[in-house]
Amino acid sequence: MANKWNIPDWLENEVRKRDRACVYCGIEFTPAKISKKSAASWEHIINDATIITRENIVLCCCGCNASKGQKQISTWLQSNYCKDRGITADSVAPIIKQAIASE
């Protein structure tokens, strides 16, 4: 079985265990009812919905997801959004550091 983003159950469970906070800014996730901006959202690190792997699927907050959009991580990290929040290649989660290294 898969969710509406075609992420299989086993991978969804694995990612939910790994990504307990936003992989970009580190904020703890909140229920969407409390704050949509800090709610968890599915993110394809490489913006290709056909790449459904543990290396490409992460959970991030809706704020970071909306800001990153279709940008490459290295490009997005130069944005004012990241600068204002102290998000850098050194501050992101290990899964993102791996992705940056292979860009």
Rosetta constraint file for C-alpha pairs under 8 A:
AtomPair CA 1 CA 8 HARMONIC 5.81 0.50
AtomPair CA 1 CA 9 HARMONIC 5.95 0.50
AtomPair CA 2 CA 6 HARMONIC 5.02 0.50
AtomPair CA 2 CA 7 HARMONIC 5.09 0.50
AtomPair CA 2 CA 8 HARMONIC 4.03 0.50
AtomPair CA 2 CA 9 HARMONIC 5.46 0.50
AtomPair CA 3 CA 7 HARMONIC 5.49 0.50
AtomPair CA 3 CA 8 HARMONIC 6.52 0.50
AtomPair CA 3 CA 9 HARMONIC 7.13 0.50
AtomPair CA 6 CA 52 HARMONIC 7.87 0.50
AtomPair CA 7 CA 11 HARMONIC 6.48 0.50
AtomPair CA 7 CA 12 HARMONIC 6.15 0.50
AtomPair CA 7 CA 52 HARMONIC 6.50 0.50
AtomPair CA 8 CA 12 HARMONIC 6.15 0.50
AtomPair CA 9 CA 13 HARMONIC 6.09 0.50
AtomPair CA 10 CA 14 HARMONIC 6.25 0.50
AtomPair CA 11 CA 15 HARMONIC 6.05 0.50
AtomPair CA 11 CA 53 HARMONIC 7.67 0.50
AtomPair CA 11 CA 54 HARMONIC 6.70 0.50
AtomPair CA 12 CA 16 HARMONIC 6.05 0.50
AtomPair CA 13 CA 17 HARMONIC 6.26 0.50
AtomPair CA 14 CA 18 HARMONIC 6.29 0.50
AtomPair CA 14 CA 54 HARMONIC 7.96 0.50
AtomPair CA 15 CA 19 HARMONIC 5.75 0.50
AtomPair CA 15 CA 54 HARMONIC 7.07 0.50
AtomPair CA 15 CA 57 HARMONIC 7.33 0.50
AtomPair CA 15 CA 58 HARMONIC 6.28 0.50
AtomPair CA 15 CA 59 HARMONIC 7.23 0.50
AtomPair CA 16 CA 20 HARMONIC 6.46 0.50
AtomPair CA 16 CA 59 HARMONIC 7.34 0.50
AtomPair CA 19 CA 23 HARMONIC 6.59 0.50
AtomPair CA 19 CA 58 HARMONIC 6.77 0.50
AtomPair CA 19 CA 59 HARMONIC 5.85 0.50
AtomPair CA 19 CA 60 HARMONIC 7.95 0.50
AtomPair CA 20 CA 28 HARMONIC 7.05 0.50
AtomPair CA 20 CA 29 HARMONIC 7.34 0.50
AtomPair CA 20 CA 59 HARMONIC 7.95 0.50
AtomPair CA 21 CA 26 HARMONIC 5.33 0.50
AtomPair CA 21 CA 27 HARMONIC 5.56 0.50
AtomPair CA 21 CA 28 HARMONIC 4.56 0.50
AtomPair CA 21 CA 29 HARMONIC 5.73 0.50
AtomPair CA 21 CA 59 HARMONIC 7.56 0.50
AtomPair CA 21 CA 60 HARMONIC 7.04 0.50
AtomPair CA 21 CA 61 HARMONIC 7.90 0.50
AtomPair CA 22 CA 26 HARMONIC 4.58 0.50
AtomPair CA 22 CA 27 HARMONIC 5.42 0.50
AtomPair CA 22 CA 28 HARMONIC 6.55 0.50
AtomPair CA 22 CA 29 HARMONIC 6.95 0.50
AtomPair CA 22 CA 40 HARMONIC 7.31 0.50
AtomPair CA 22 CA 59 HARMONIC 6.13 0.50
AtomPair CA 22 CA 60 HARMONIC 4.05 0.50
AtomPair CA 22 CA 61 HARMONIC 5.30 0.50
AtomPair CA 23 CA 58 HARMONIC 7.13 0.50
AtomPair CA 23 CA 59 HARMONIC 6.50 0.50
AtomPair CA 23 CA 60 HARMONIC 5.42 0.50
AtomPair CA 23 CA 92 HARMONIC 5.93 0.50
AtomPair CA 23 CA 93 HARMONIC 4.92 0.50
AtomPair CA 23 CA 95 HARMONIC 7.66 0.50
AtomPair CA 23 CA 96 HARMONIC 6.93 0.50
AtomPair CA 24 CA 60 HARMONIC 6.52 0.50
AtomPair CA 24 CA 64 HARMONIC 6.96 0.50
AtomPair CA 24 CA 87 HARMONIC 6.73 0.50
AtomPair CA 24 CA 91 HARMONIC 7.64 0.50
AtomPair CA 24 CA 92 HARMONIC 4.88 0.50
AtomPair CA 24 CA 93 HARMONIC 6.47 0.50
AtomPair CA 24 CA 96 HARMONIC 7.55 0.50
AtomPair CA 25 CA 64 HARMONIC 7.36 0.50
AtomPair CA 25 CA 85 HARMONIC 7.38 0.50
AtomPair CA 25 CA 86 HARMONIC 7.96 0.50
AtomPair CA 25 CA 87 HARMONIC 5.88 0.50
AtomPair CA 25 CA 91 HARMONIC 7.68 0.50
AtomPair CA 25 CA 92 HARMONIC 6.64 0.50
AtomPair CA 26 CA 92 HARMONIC 7.38 0.50
AtomPair CA 26 CA 93 HARMONIC 7.75 0.50
AtomPair CA 27 CA 38 HARMONIC 7.10 0.50
AtomPair CA 27 CA 61 HARMONIC 7.42 0.50
AtomPair CA 28 CA 38 HARMONIC 7.33 0.50
AtomPair CA 29 CA 38 HARMONIC 5.46 0.50
AtomPair CA 29 CA 39 HARMONIC 5.11 0.50
AtomPair CA 29 CA 40 HARMONIC 5.59 0.50
AtomPair CA 29 CA 61 HARMONIC 6.72 0.50
AtomPair CA 30 CA 34 HARMONIC 6.38 0.50
AtomPair CA 30 CA 35 HARMONIC 6.38 0.50
AtomPair CA 30 CA 36 HARMONIC 7.90 0.50
AtomPair CA 30 CA 38 HARMONIC 5.66 0.50
AtomPair CA 30 CA 39 HARMONIC 4.90 0.50
AtomPair CA 30 CA 40 HARMONIC 7.26 0.50
AtomPair CA 31 CA 35 HARMONIC 6.57 0.50
AtomPair CA 31 CA 36 HARMONIC 7.42 0.50
AtomPair CA 31 CA 38 HARMONIC 7.89 0.50
AtomPair CA 31 CA 39 HARMONIC 5.55 0.50
AtomPair CA 31 CA 40 HARMONIC 7.90 0.50
AtomPair CA 32 CA 36 HARMONIC 4.38 0.50
AtomPair CA 32 CA 37 HARMONIC 7.66 0.50
AtomPair CA 32 CA 38 HARMONIC 7.42 0.50
AtomPair CA 32 CA 39 HARMONIC 5.00 0.50
AtomPair CA 32 CA 40 HARMONIC 7.97 0.50
AtomPair CA 35 CA 39 HARMONIC 6.25 0.50
AtomPair CA 36 CA 62 HARMONIC 6.68 0.50
AtomPair CA 37 CA 61 HARMONIC 6.39 0.50
AtomPair CA 37 CA 62 HARMONIC 4.90 0.50
AtomPair CA 37 CA 63 HARMONIC 4.81 0.50
AtomPair CA 38 CA 61 HARMONIC 4.92 0.50
AtomPair CA 38 CA 62 HARMONIC 5.92 0.50
AtomPair CA 38 CA 63 HARMONIC 6.51 0.50
AtomPair CA 39 CA 61 HARMONIC 5.37 0.50
AtomPair CA 39 CA 62 HARMONIC 5.86 0.50
AtomPair CA 40 CA 59 HARMONIC 5.97 0.50
AtomPair CA 40 CA 60 HARMONIC 5.54 0.50
AtomPair CA 40 CA 61 HARMONIC 4.73 0.50
AtomPair CA 40 CA 62 HARMONIC 6.21 0.50
AtomPair CA 41 CA 59 HARMONIC 5.50 0.50
AtomPair CA 41 CA 60 HARMONIC 5.48 0.50
AtomPair CA 41 CA 61 HARMONIC 5.75 0.50
AtomPair CA 41 CA 62 HARMONIC 5.64 0.50
AtomPair CA 41 CA 65 HARMONIC 7.24 0.50
AtomPair CA 42 CA 57 HARMONIC 6.97 0.50
AtomPair CA 42 CA 58 HARMONIC 6.01 0.50
AtomPair CA 42 CA 59 HARMONIC 4.91 0.50
AtomPair CA 42 CA 60 HARMONIC 6.56 0.50
AtomPair CA 43 CA 56 HARMONIC 7.93 0.50
AtomPair CA 43 CA 57 HARMONIC 5.78 0.50
AtomPair CA 43 CA 58 HARMONIC 5.27 0.50
AtomPair CA 43 CA 59 HARMONIC 5.84 0.50
AtomPair CA 43 CA 60 HARMONIC 6.54 0.50
AtomPair CA 43 CA 65 HARMONIC 6.76 0.50
AtomPair CA 44 CA 48 HARMONIC 6.70 0.50
AtomPair CA 44 CA 49 HARMONIC 6.74 0.50
AtomPair CA 44 CA 51 HARMONIC 7.70 0.50
AtomPair CA 44 CA 52 HARMONIC 7.90 0.50
AtomPair CA 44 CA 56 HARMONIC 5.40 0.50
AtomPair CA 44 CA 57 HARMONIC 4.97 0.50
AtomPair CA 44 CA 58 HARMONIC 6.59 0.50
AtomPair CA 45 CA 56 HARMONIC 5.09 0.50
AtomPair CA 45 CA 57 HARMONIC 6.43 0.50
AtomPair CA 45 CA 58 HARMONIC 7.16 0.50
AtomPair CA 45 CA 72 HARMONIC 7.98 0.50
AtomPair CA 45 CA 73 HARMONIC 7.52 0.50
AtomPair CA 45 CA 96 HARMONIC 7.70 0.50
AtomPair CA 45 CA 99 HARMONIC 7.39 0.50
AtomPair CA 46 CA 51 HARMONIC 7.75 0.50
AtomPair CA 46 CA 56 HARMONIC 6.32 0.50
AtomPair CA 46 CA 72 HARMONIC 7.13 0.50
AtomPair CA 47 CA 70 HARMONIC 5.99 0.50
AtomPair CA 47 CA 71 HARMONIC 7.85 0.50
AtomPair CA 47 CA 72 HARMONIC 7.93 0.50
AtomPair CA 51 CA 56 HARMONIC 6.61 0.50
AtomPair CA 52 CA 56 HARMONIC 6.37 0.50
AtomPair CA 52 CA 57 HARMONIC 6.31 0.50
AtomPair CA 53 CA 57 HARMONIC 6.02 0.50
AtomPair CA 54 CA 58 HARMONIC 7.67 0.50
AtomPair CA 55 CA 95 HARMONIC 6.86 0.50
AtomPair CA 55 CA 99 HARMONIC 7.58 0.50
AtomPair CA 56 CA 99 HARMONIC 7.96 0.50
AtomPair CA 60 CA 64 HARMONIC 6.57 0.50
AtomPair CA 60 CA 65 HARMONIC 6.38 0.50
AtomPair CA 61 CA 65 HARMONIC 6.23 0.50
AtomPair CA 62 CA 66 HARMONIC 5.92 0.50
AtomPair CA 63 CA 67 HARMONIC 6.23 0.50
AtomPair CA 64 CA 68 HARMONIC 5.96 0.50
AtomPair CA 65 CA 69 HARMONIC 6.07 0.50
AtomPair CA 67 CA 81 HARMONIC 7.08 0.50
AtomPair CA 68 CA 72 HARMONIC 7.86 0.50
AtomPair CA 68 CA 73 HARMONIC 7.54 0.50
AtomPair CA 68 CA 76 HARMONIC 5.87 0.50
AtomPair CA 71 CA 75 HARMONIC 6.34 0.50
AtomPair CA 71 CA 76 HARMONIC 5.84 0.50
AtomPair CA 72 CA 76 HARMONIC 6.13 0.50
AtomPair CA 73 CA 77 HARMONIC 6.00 0.50
AtomPair CA 73 CA 100 HARMONIC 6.77 0.50
AtomPair CA 74 CA 78 HARMONIC 6.98 0.50
AtomPair CA 74 CA 89 HARMONIC 7.95 0.50
AtomPair CA 74 CA 100 HARMONIC 6.74 0.50
AtomPair CA 74 CA 103 HARMONIC 7.96 0.50
AtomPair CA 75 CA 79 HARMONIC 7.19 0.50
AtomPair CA 76 CA 82 HARMONIC 7.31 0.50
AtomPair CA 77 CA 82 HARMONIC 5.57 0.50
AtomPair CA 77 CA 83 HARMONIC 7.48 0.50
AtomPair CA 77 CA 87 HARMONIC 6.84 0.50
AtomPair CA 77 CA 88 HARMONIC 6.09 0.50
AtomPair CA 77 CA 89 HARMONIC 7.17 0.50
AtomPair CA 78 CA 82 HARMONIC 6.70 0.50
AtomPair CA 78 CA 83 HARMONIC 6.93 0.50
AtomPair CA 79 CA 83 HARMONIC 6.30 0.50
AtomPair CA 80 CA 84 HARMONIC 5.76 0.50
AtomPair CA 81 CA 85 HARMONIC 6.40 0.50
AtomPair CA 82 CA 86 HARMONIC 5.87 0.50
AtomPair CA 82 CA 87 HARMONIC 4.72 0.50
AtomPair CA 82 CA 88 HARMONIC 7.00 0.50
AtomPair CA 83 CA 87 HARMONIC 6.24 0.50
AtomPair CA 83 CA 88 HARMONIC 7.71 0.50
AtomPair CA 86 CA 91 HARMONIC 7.84 0.50
AtomPair CA 87 CA 91 HARMONIC 5.92 0.50
AtomPair CA 87 CA 92 HARMONIC 6.77 0.50
AtomPair CA 88 CA 92 HARMONIC 6.42 0.50
AtomPair CA 89 CA 97 HARMONIC 6.53 0.50
AtomPair CA 89 CA 100 HARMONIC 7.59 0.50
AtomPair CA 90 CA 97 HARMONIC 7.46 0.50
AtomPair CA 92 CA 96 HARMONIC 6.11 0.50
AtomPair CA 92 CA 97 HARMONIC 6.58 0.50
AtomPair CA 93 CA 97 HARMONIC 6.46 0.50
AtomPair CA 94 CA 98 HARMONIC 6.26 0.50
AtomPair CA 95 CA 99 HARMONIC 6.49 0.50
AtomPair CA 96 CA 100 HARMONIC 6.19 0.50
AtomPair CA 97 CA 101 HARMONIC 6.23 0.50
AtomPair CA 98 CA 102 HARMONIC 6.49 0.50
AtomPair CA 99 CA 103 HARMONIC 6.28 0.50
